[in-house]
Amino acid sequence: QVQLVESGGGLVQPGGSLRLSCAASGNIFSINAMTWYRQTPGKQRELVATITSGGSTNYADSVKGRFTISRDNAKNTVYLQMNSLKPDDTAVYYCHVVNHLSVVYWGQGTQVTVSS
């Protein structure tokens, strides 16, 4: 059984930073892309950042220059460093992983709240 365990969410003031982590465990085999999504009530889940097995990255325009995605393949872990946070970044952040068989896994979500 595969599990994605997310951590690092919380409450932060505007301009602050948070680092999210998502660790995959179980029989996940070889991981291809690892992605962070976010969702706010009443809105569709949106892609925040993705990183391929080769290290190529892609970001939503709204987070470019502020967020950095990275991964540790030995630990099957993906990170999202979030700097210069804004109230509009408030959302539940979800980890999304695809393995080499194109099987998709989702994390349970972690709340990020940016407020003074």
C-alpha positions as CSV (number, residue, x, y, z in Angstrom):
1,Q,0.0,0.0,0.0
2,V,1.3,3.4,-1.0
3,Q,1.1,6.4,1.4
4,L,1.9,10.0,0.7
5,V,2.5,11.9,4.0
6,E,2.5,15.7,3.8
7,S,3.8,18.1,6.4
8,G,4.9,21.7,6.9
9,G,1.6,23.5,6.5
10,G,0.4,26.1,9.0
11,L,-0.3,29.8,9.7
12,V,2.1,32.4,8.5
13,Q,2.1,36.2,8.2
14,P,2.2,37.8,4.7
15,G,5.7,37.9,3.5
16,G,6.7,34.9,5.5
17,S,7.9,31.4,4.4
18,L,6.9,27.8,4.8
19,R,8.4,24.6,3.5
20,L,6.1,21.7,2.6
21,S,7.2,18.1,2.4
22,C,5.6,15.0,1.0
23,A,7.1,11.6,1.6
24,A,6.0,8.6,-0.4
25,S,6.2,5.1,1.2
26,G,5.2,1.6,0.2
27,N,5.3,-0.2,-3.0
28,I,5.4,2.9,-5.2
29,F,8.1,1.6,-7.5
30,S,9.8,4.2,-9.7
31,I,8.5,7.7,-9.4
32,N,8.2,10.0,-12.4
33,A,6.6,13.4,-11.9
34,M,6.0,14.9,-8.4
35,T,3.6,17.8,-8.2
36,W,2.0,20.2,-5.8
37,Y,-1.6,21.3,-6.3
38,R,-3.7,23.6,-4.2
39,Q,-7.4,24.2,-3.7
40,T,-9.6,26.8,-2.1
41,P,-13.3,26.3,-1.3
42,G,-15.4,26.7,-4.4
43,K,-12.5,26.6,-6.8
44,Q,-10.9,23.9,-8.9
45,R,-7.7,22.4,-7.8
46,E,-4.8,24.1,-9.5
47,L,-1.3,23.1,-10.3
48,V,1.3,25.0,-8.3
49,A,4.6,23.3,-9.3
50,T,5.9,20.1,-10.8
51,I,9.2,18.4,-11.0
52,T,10.1,15.5,-13.3
53,S,12.4,12.5,-12.5
54,G,15.1,14.3,-14.3
55,G,14.7,17.5,-12.3
56,S,12.9,19.7,-14.8
57,T,10.5,22.1,-13.1
58,N,7.4,24.0,-14.0
59,Y,5.5,26.6,-12.0
60,A,2.2,28.4,-12.1
61,D,2.7,32.0,-13.1
62,S,1.3,33.1,-9.7
63,V,4.1,31.5,-7.8
64,K,7.1,32.0,-10.1
65,G,10.0,33.6,-8.4
66,R,8.6,32.9,-4.9
67,F,8.2,29.1,-4.7
68,T,10.8,26.4,-5.4
69,I,10.0,22.7,-5.9
70,S,12.7,20.1,-5.3
71,R,12.9,16.4,-4.7
72,D,15.1,13.8,-2.9
73,N,14.8,10.6,-5.0
74,A,16.6,8.5,-2.4
75,K,13.9,9.4,0.1
76,N,11.0,9.5,-2.4
77,T,10.3,13.0,-1.1
78,V,9.2,16.2,-2.7
79,Y,9.5,19.7,-1.2
80,L,7.9,23.0,-1.8
81,Q,9.7,26.0,-0.4
82,M,7.3,29.0,-0.3
83,N,8.7,32.5,0.2
84,S,7.1,35.9,0.2
85,L,3.7,34.3,0.9
86,K,0.6,36.3,0.2
87,P,-3.0,35.9,1.5
88,D,-3.9,34.6,-2.0
89,D,-1.7,31.6,-1.3
90,T,-4.0,30.4,1.4
91,A,-5.3,27.0,0.4
92,V,-5.1,23.3,1.0
93,Y,-1.9,22.0,-0.7
94,Y,-1.9,18.5,-2.1
95,C,1.0,16.3,-3.1
96,H,0.5,14.3,-6.4
97,V,2.9,11.6,-7.5
98,V,2.9,9.5,-10.7
99,N,5.0,6.3,-11.0
100,H,6.5,4.7,-14.0
101,L,3.3,2.7,-14.6
102,S,1.4,6.0,-14.7
103,V,-0.4,5.1,-11.4
104,V,-1.4,8.3,-9.6
105,Y,-1.3,8.9,-5.9
106,W,-2.6,11.9,-3.9
107,G,-1.7,13.1,-0.4
108,Q,-4.3,14.0,2.2
109,G,-3.6,17.7,1.9
110,T,-2.1,20.2,4.3
111,Q,-3.6,23.6,5.1
112,V,-1.6,26.7,4.4
113,T,-3.0,30.0,5.8
114,V,-1.4,33.4,5.1
115,S,-2.9,36.0,7.4
116,S,-1.9,38.8,9.7
